[in-house]
Amino acid sequence: HGDLAAATEGRAFWMLDDLSALRQQAADVASAAAHLFTPRDAIMAGGGSGGPPGRVGRNPAYGAVVHYRLGQAPDSSAPVTLEFLDARGTVLRTYSSTTGTGSARLTPRVGLNTFAWDFRRAAPTSLAGVLLFGAPQGGGAQVMPGRYAVRLTAAGITQTREFQVLPDPRLAPISAAVLAERDSLANTLVARIDEMHDAVLRLRDIKAQVQGVVRRTDSLPMGDSIKVAGDTLVGAVDRFVPRLTTKADNGQDIINYANGLNGQFGFLLGQIEGNPGLTQPVRERFREVEVLWTSLRAELEQLETRDVAAFNRLLERAQLPVIITPSRPASFVP
């Protein structure tokens, strides 16, 4: 399948995974400021290596492996980017040498570089110290098998190459209709998590502003009234946020703290990716949590508009600057 294997008389073997970059090597490639090799077809299977360190081999990286070559060290003022696109040209995920951390950041160097896309779309808004138990980590929903493309931008050069994502050959074939249904629901779940996390960040911002106003106005004529109203608004935020988000930053905290609604959606996403089709319990539970989110979203709208507006009217009477409600994404529908 395009790998190079070398072996002794049964006692050891060694493999070089993926010869696509070697086969596409040419004089013009070696002299180019940047070059993107056409990836070989990627299979949605594989994983990490187990066993004691130094005693086992290293498996191929999971995902679509992309090789690109740079003729010189990248300039920090001109980032190297890899964009992954669907068949319609929509950008699904972007990686850069100047943004992101860990596996979400490119670390390009002179010569041949390799990067593995984990088949995931862009991740929802993250909350520091929050781990969604049972949910996939590090990105958004997985893509379906199909045709995709990768676009490299480096050294003033932009190149695009297409490749195919193939299903796990060990699994029974899944119909296009089922795949589309799974994909639609998975993307909806990620969108809900994104909405909730954006809401948490907005509420934290409002809380910080209110607390700052209360501290700075304690000696003013209306300071007592502002403190009472501010403490009431902060209390409303403190009671609401735990209903949205899970207080857990590791796999054990979940034992001690109840799941927020984001954890319910995240767990459902893990269930979808762990099954070839959509089970009836997943469909039923999704309808239940959608009802819960609809109700919470109405409360959120009231808190961000009516309650904040009431506090602002008090500040206006005291001739003080008002609280600014952070803007919500255009996709947010109260």
C-alpha positions in Angstrom: 0.0 0.0 0.0 2.8 2.4 -0.7 5.0 1.6 2.3 8.6 0.3 2.2 9.3 -2.8 4.3 12.7 -4.3 5.0 13.2 -7.5 7.0 15.9 -9.9 8.1 15.2 -13.7 8.2 12.2 -13.4 10.5 13.9 -11.8 13.5 13.2 -8.1 12.8 11.5 -5.8 10.3 11.5 -2.1 9.6 9.0 0.0 7.6 9.1 3.4 6.1 5.5 4.7 6.0 4.2 6.6 3.0 6.6 7.0 0.1 4.5 9.6 -1.7 6.9 12.5 -1.0 9.8 10.4 -2.3 8.0 9.4 -5.5 7.0 13.0 -6.2 10.5 14.3 -5.7 11.9 16.2 -8.7 14.5 18.9 -9.5 12.0 21.7 -9.5 10.6 20.5 -6.2 14.1 20.6 -4.6 14.7 24.2 -5.8 11.3 25.6 -4.9 10.8 28.0 -2.0 7.8 25.9 -0.9 6.2 22.8 -2.3 3.1 20.8 -1.2 3.1 17.1 -2.1 -0.1 15.4 -3.1 -1.2 13.3 0.0 -2.0 9.7 -0.5 -5.5 8.5 0.3 -6.1 8.5 4.0 -7.9 5.8 5.9 -10.1 6.5 9.0 -8.4 3.8 11.1 -5.2 3.4 13.1 -4.0 4.8 16.4 -1.1 5.1 18.8 1.6 2.6 19.8 1.4 0.7 23.0 3.9 -1.3 25.1 7.1 -0.3 27.0 9.1 2.6 25.7 12.0 1.5 23.5 10.5 -1.9 23.0 7.9 -1.3 20.3 7.8 0.4 17.0 5.9 3.6 16.2 2.7 3.3 14.3 1.9 5.7 11.4 0.2 8.9 12.6 -3.6 8.8 12.6 -5.2 11.0 10.0 -4.5 12.4 6.6 -0.7 12.8 6.4 0.5 15.8 4.5 4.1 16.4 3.4 5.4 19.8 2.4 8.9 21.1 1.7 10.4 24.5 2.6 13.5 25.9 0.9 14.3 28.2 3.8 13.5 28.8 7.4 10.0 30.3 7.7 9.8 34.0 8.6 7.8 34.7 11.8 6.2 37.7 10.1 4.8 35.4 7.3 3.2 32.4 8.9 3.0 29.0 7.3 -0.6 27.7 7.1 -2.3 24.5 6.2 -6.0 24.7 5.4 -8.2 21.6 5.0 -11.2 22.0 2.7 -14.2 19.9 1.7 -15.2 19.2 -1.9 -17.1 22.5 -2.2 -14.0 24.5 -1.1 -15.2 25.3 2.4 -12.4 25.6 4.9 -12.9 23.0 7.6 -9.9 23.7 9.7 -6.8 25.9 9.6 -3.4 25.3 11.2 -0.7 28.0 11.5 2.9 28.3 12.6 2.0 31.4 14.6 -1.2 30.5 16.4 -2.5 27.5 18.4 -0.7 25.2 20.8 0.5 21.6 20.8 -0.7 19.6 17.9 -2.9 22.5 16.8 0.2 24.5 15.8 2.6 23.9 12.9 6.3 23.7 13.6 7.8 24.0 10.1 11.5 23.9 9.4 13.8 23.9 6.4 13.4 20.8 4.3 10.7 18.1 4.4 7.9 18.6 6.9 5.1 16.2 7.8 1.7 17.0 9.4 -1.3 14.7 10.2 -4.8 16.1 10.0 -7.0 14.1 12.4 -10.1 14.4 10.2 -11.7 17.0 12.5 -13.3 20.3 11.7 -12.6 23.4 13.7 -13.0 23.0 17.5 -15.7 24.8 19.4 -14.8 27.7 21.6 -12.7 26.4 24.5 -13.0 27.0 28.2 -9.9 26.8 30.3 -10.0 24.0 32.8 -13.1 22.3 31.3 -12.9 18.7 30.1 -16.1 17.2 28.5 -16.2 13.6 29.7 -16.8 11.1 26.9 -16.4 13.8 24.2 -13.7 13.7 21.5 -10.8 16.0 22.5 -8.9 18.5 20.4 -11.3 19.4 17.6 -14.8 19.5 16.3 -16.8 16.8 14.6 -15.1 14.3 12.3 -15.6 14.5 8.6 -17.2 11.8 6.5 -15.3 9.7 4.0 -15.0 11.6 0.7 -12.9 13.9 -1.3 -11.0 16.8 0.5 -8.1 19.1 -0.2 -5.3 20.7 1.6 -3.9 24.2 0.9 -0.4 25.3 1.8 0.5 29.0 2.1 4.3 29.6 2.7 7.0 31.8 1.3 4.5 33.8 -0.7 3.3 30.6 -2.5 -0.1 29.0 -2.2 -0.7 25.4 -3.5 -3.7 23.1 -3.2 -3.7 19.3 -3.5 -6.7 16.9 -3.4 -6.9 13.6 -1.6 -9.5 11.0 -0.6 -10.6 10.0 2.9 -11.6 6.4 3.0 -13.6 4.6 5.6 -12.2 1.9 8.0 -12.1 -1.2 5.7 -12.7 -3.4 8.7 -16.2 -2.1 9.2 -19.3 -3.0 7.2 -20.2 -0.4 4.6 -22.4 2.5 5.8 -25.0 4.0 3.5 -24.6 7.6 2.4 -27.9 8.5 4.1 -26.7 7.3 7.5 -23.4 9.0 7.1 -25.1 12.3 6.2 -27.4 12.0 9.2 -24.5 11.3 11.6 -22.6 14.2 10.1 -25.5 16.6 10.5 -26.1 15.7 14.1 -22.4 15.7 15.0 -22.0 19.2 13.6 -25.2 20.4 15.5 -23.7 19.1 18.7 -20.5 20.9 18.2 -22.4 24.1 17.4 -24.4 23.8 20.6 -21.2 23.4 22.7 -19.8 26.4 20.9 -22.9 28.5 21.7 -22.7 27.5 25.4 -19.0 28.2 25.7 -19.4 31.6 24.0 -22.2 32.4 26.4 -20.1 31.4 29.4 -17.3 33.8 28.3 -19.8 36.6 27.8 -21.3 36.1 31.2 -17.8 36.0 32.8 -17.1 39.3 31.1 -20.3 40.8 32.4 -19.6 39.6 35.9 -16.1 41.1 35.9 -17.5 44.5 34.6 -20.2 44.5 37.3 -17.7 43.7 40.1 -15.4 46.4 38.9 -18.2 49.0 39.0 -19.3 47.9 42.5 -15.7 48.3 43.8 -15.2 51.7 42.2 -18.5 53.2 43.4 -18.7 52.1 47.0 -18.1 55.6 48.3 -20.5 57.4 45.9 -24.0 58.6 47.0 -25.6 55.7 45.1 -23.0 53.2 46.0 -25.2 51.1 48.3 -27.9 50.8 45.6 -25.3 49.9 43.0 -23.8 47.3 45.2 -27.1 45.6 46.0 -28.1 45.5 42.3 -24.6 44.4 41.2 -24.4 41.6 43.8 -27.8 40.4 42.6 -26.7 40.4 38.9 -23.4 38.6 39.8 -25.4 36.1 41.8 -27.6 35.4 38.8 -24.6 34.8 36.7 -23.0 32.5 39.3 -26.1 30.4 39.5 -26.6 30.2 35.7 -23.1 29.4 34.5 -22.8 25.9 36.2 -26.0 24.9 34.4 -24.1 25.5 31.1 -20.7 24.1 31.7 -19.1 21.2 33.5 -16.7 21.9 36.4 -14.1 19.4 35.5 -10.6 19.7 34.2 -9.7 16.0 34.3 -11.3 12.6 34.0 -11.9 12.3 37.8 -13.5 15.6 38.5 -16.6 14.4 36.7 -17.2 12.1 39.7 -17.5 15.1 42.0 -19.4 17.6 39.9 -22.6 17.3 37.9 -22.3 17.6 34.2 -23.3 20.9 32.7 -25.4 20.9 29.6 -22.2 21.2 27.5 -21.1 17.8 28.9 -24.4 16.3 27.8 -23.9 17.4 24.2 -20.3 16.4 24.3 -21.1 12.9 25.6 -23.6 12.5 22.7 -20.9 13.4 20.2 -18.7 10.7 21.6 -21.5 8.2 21.3 -22.1 9.1 17.7 -18.5 8.7 16.8 -18.3 5.4 18.7 -21.1 3.8 16.6 -21.4 3.2 12.9 -25.0 4.4 12.8 -27.3 6.6 14.8 -28.9 4.7 17.7 -32.4 5.4 18.8 -31.3 6.3 22.3 -29.0 9.0 20.8 -31.8 10.5 18.8 -34.1 10.5 21.8 -31.5 12.0 24.2 -30.6 14.7 21.6 -34.3 15.8 21.5 -34.3 16.0 25.3 -31.2 18.1 25.6 -32.3 20.3 22.8 -35.4 21.2 24.8 -33.2 21.9 27.8 -31.0 24.2 25.8 -34.0 26.0 24.3 -35.2 26.8 27.8 -31.7 27.8 29.0 -31.2 30.0 26.0 -34.4 31.9 26.8 -33.1 32.5 30.4 -29.7 33.6 29.0 -31.4 36.1 26.7 -33.3 37.5 29.7 -30.2 37.8 31.8 -28.1 39.4 29.0 -30.8 41.9 28.0 -33.3 42.6 30.7 -31.2 42.1 33.8 -28.1 43.9 32.4 -30.3 46.7 31.1 -31.9 47.2 34.5 -28.4 47.5 36.1 -27.4 49.9 33.4 -30.4 52.2 34.0 -29.2 52.5 37.6 -25.7 53.4 36.4 -27.2 56.0 34.1 -29.1 57.6 37.0 -25.8 57.8 38.8 -24.2 59.3 35.6 -21.8 56.4 35.3 -20.6 54.4 32.3 -22.8 51.4 31.6 -22.0 47.7 31.3 -21.2 46.6 27.8 -22.7 43.2 26.8 -20.1 41.3 24.6 -21.4 40.8 21.1 -22.9 37.4 20.3 -22.0 35.4 17.2 -24.3 35.9 14.2 -25.3 32.3 14.4 -26.8 32.7 17.9 -30.6 32.5 17.8 -32.3 33.3 21.2 
